Each structure stands twice: as structure tokens, then as C-alpha cells.
Amino acid sequence: MTDYNLPDIQLLENKTKPFLIWIPDKTYIVLGASNRADEALFLERVLLDGITVLKRPSGGQTVMLTPDNLIISVVYSNPKELQPKDVFLKTNRLIISALEKAGIQDLSLRGISDIAIDGKKILGSSIYRNKDSLLYHAVLNLAEPASTFEKYLKHPTKEPDYRQGRKHTDFVTSLKEKGYTPDYHQLTNLIMQSMEEASLTHISTNDPTNK
């Protein structure tokens, strides 16, 4: 297990870049700051399949990032003035606005930091704060089957009220499962536009055709 070193870590190092939208180059498991691998993962399966495990400095529960996810990361430069609940609310509303423009319906804010479709989680997010910046990091599930999460991730020790004890396959969904197959570039552009309208400046994206 190594420290978190994926592309959005650069946002904390370069204050001129307020957001990054990207697709992972392979599958990763990312433990939250308070998570332990033996408690959060089916370690034998993880080791057998050679999945890279990282530890992030932010809170929240363990997540999987795959090439069928879209990662949306935003850095805010005035962390002392921000409350986590306000960051989640503001940023997730911007994402919902973009998704609705792509024709995706029945979206709702759920729990502290999730977006759901028909009561199933489609996006989860977390934040990390240091003295200079606050990093918002979200995982939007484009097409990864919930059975993947069920295979490697144990039931979390903490869960939002709306989960109601459901296992991963009953709680998590994807845009593909819900019948949506938006063009990657269109969806990315819509999210960027939503961020720009909120006075965030476009920085960069990576093209999934390179994976």
C-alpha cells in the first residue's frame, strides 16, 4: 500500500489549476484516512488480482476507481472559510446540473456527499483540507458493474442513512445500468461548463482513448 499519488494530487501543488476531470488508467482501491485494509477489503482477492491499493489523506470510506469511472476533482483556495457540507452541496449541485443537461434524470443529493439515481448511488465524494487548500474529489460511475465493488470491498463500517444496510450490488448503480451512454467528451464539456459558470477555470482533461 502506498500514499495517494493519482493525477488530482497536483491540484494541491499548483494553485492556478482549480479543477481536473480524468479517467483512471487502471483499477485502484483507495482507502480513506481512517480505513484499514484488513477491515475494508477482501485482501486475498485484491492480492490475487494484483490491484493497486492507495491511502488518501481525506476522510470517507474506501472506494474503487476504474477506467469506467469519471473522476471530478476541484480545489478551493480559502479552506478556513468553507464548511465541508457547503462544499459538497455546491459542487454536487454543479455536477447534477451538468448531468441533467446530458439528459440524465431522477438525480438527487443523498447522504452527506452522494448523488443518486432512483435511490441508488451514482457518485460519491470526499474532501481533504490543509492550511492552504480544500480538495473535493468525486467518483462518477459511468459503467462499472456494482458486482466489482462487491467482490473486493467489504461492507463499510459507516454508511449514509439512505443505504439502509444494502449490499454494494443493491446500493450502487452506473449510468450504463440506468440506460445512459453519454459521450465522454460531451459529458466532460458539460461538467467543465458548469464549473466555469461558477467562476472556476478550466485546466485539463485526459482522453479515455489513451487508456
N, C-alpha and C positions, 0 to 999 in steps of 0.2 A: 504494500500500500504506500502511495506517495501523496505528497501535498497537491492540492488542486493546481493545475497548470494549463488549463484549456484557454482558448483564444480570448474569452472576455476578461481574463485577468489583466489584460493590457489596459482596460478602461481605467483601472486604478492607478496606472503608471503614466498615462497620457491624458491630462485633464482637458485636452482640446477635442477629445472624442466622446461625445455623450451617449452614443448607443451603438450596439453591434447586433446584427441578425445573422445567424450562422447555422450550419448543419454539421453535426459531429462526423468525423472521418471514419469512426468505428464505434463499437459499443463500449460504453463506460458505465461503471457504477460509482456514484458519488455519495459518500456518507456525509450526513450533516455533522456539525461540530460536536454534538453530544452523542452521536451514534457510535456503537461498537460493531465491528464486522461480525463477530460471533453471534451477536443478538439480532442483527438486522438481515443477515444473508444466509442462504443455504450454501455454505462455504465449499462443500465438496463439488457442487455443480459449477460454482463460479471458477474454482481452480481447474476443474476438468476441462472447461470450455475456454480457459485462458483469458477471461475478461479482466480488463484493467480496472483496479479499484483505486479511487482517489478520495481524499478527505478535504472537504471545503471548510473555510472559516465561518461560513454563515450557518444559521440555525435551520430548523425544519428537519424533515425526515429524509431517509435515504431515497435516492432517485436513480433511474437508469436513463442514460442518454444514448440514443441510437441514430443511425443515418435516416430513420423515418420520423425523427423529431425536428422541430424548428426551435432553435434557442434564441430567446429575445432578452438582451441584456442592456440595462440603462444605468448610467452613473449620474448621481445628483451630487453637486459640489457644496451643498450647505447642510451637512448632516445634523448639526446641532439644532437646526430649526425644523427638522422633519420628524414626524411620528410614523413609525412603521405602518400602522393601519391606514394612514393617509397616502403613503407611497403605494401600497397595494391597491387601494381604491382608485387613485388617479391613473396609475399605469395600466391596470387591468381594464378600466373603462376605455382607455385609448385603444387597447387591443380588441376589445369587443366591438368598438366602432368600426375598426378595420375589417374584422371578420364578417360583420353584418353587410358591409359593402361588397364582400365577396359572395354574398348570397347565403351565408350560414345563419340559421335561425335557431330559436329556442335557447339562446345563450343566457347565462345568469351568473352573477357573482355568488360564490358559495364559500362557507367557512371563513377563515381569516384571509386567505390569499389564493383561492382557486377560481377557475372559470369552469362551468359545467354546461353540458347539453342534456336536456331531459333528465337532470339529476345525476348524471354521470360525469366524472372529472375528465376534462379535456386539456386543462392547463393547470400546472402547479407552479408556485413561485416562492422565492425566499429572498432575504436581504442580508447583506453584510455591511457593517458600518465601521469605519475607522475615524480618526480625528479629522481627516480631510474630505472624505467622500462616503457616499452610501451607494452600494451596488445592488440593484434589483436584477434578479436572474429568474427567467421563466422558461419552462419546457412545454411547448405546444405539441401534442401528439397528432401527427399527420396520419400515420398509417401503421404504427407498431401495434401488433395484437396484444391485448391485455394478458394473454397466456404467457408472454415473455416475462412480464413482471412477476407473475405467479410462480414461475419456475425458479427465479433467482432471489426474490425478495420475500422475507418473512412478513407477517402482518405487523404493521408499525406499532410501537408502544404507545404512541399518541395518534389520535385521529380527529378530524373535524366532526362535528355533531351530525352532519348530513350523511356521513359514511355509514353510520348505524351498524358497524361491525361487518360490513360487506367485505368479502374477499376481493382481491385485485380484479378478477375476471367479471365480477358483478358491479364493481365500482368505477373502473377506468374504461374509457372508450377512445375512439380515434375519429378524425374527420372521415376517413375512409369507411369505417364501420357504419357511420351515420349517413353514408351515401354521398359525401362531398369529396371531390377530387380537384380542388382549386389548383390552377397553375402556380408553381412555386414562385416564379418571378412576379406574377400579378399579386399574390398574397404578400410577398415581401415588400413590394412597392406600396401597397395599401397600408401596411403597418408603418413603413417609413413616413408616408404622408401624414398619418395620424400623429406620429411623434413630432414631425416638423411643424404641424399646426399648433402643437403645444409648446412651441419655441425650442424644440430640441433639434440639433443639426445633424443631418445625415453624415455617417462616416464611411461605412463599408459593409459589404455582404460577401459571402463566398458562394460560389455557384455549385450546386449539388452534382452537376455533370462532371465535376472534377474528382468526385469520390470514387 
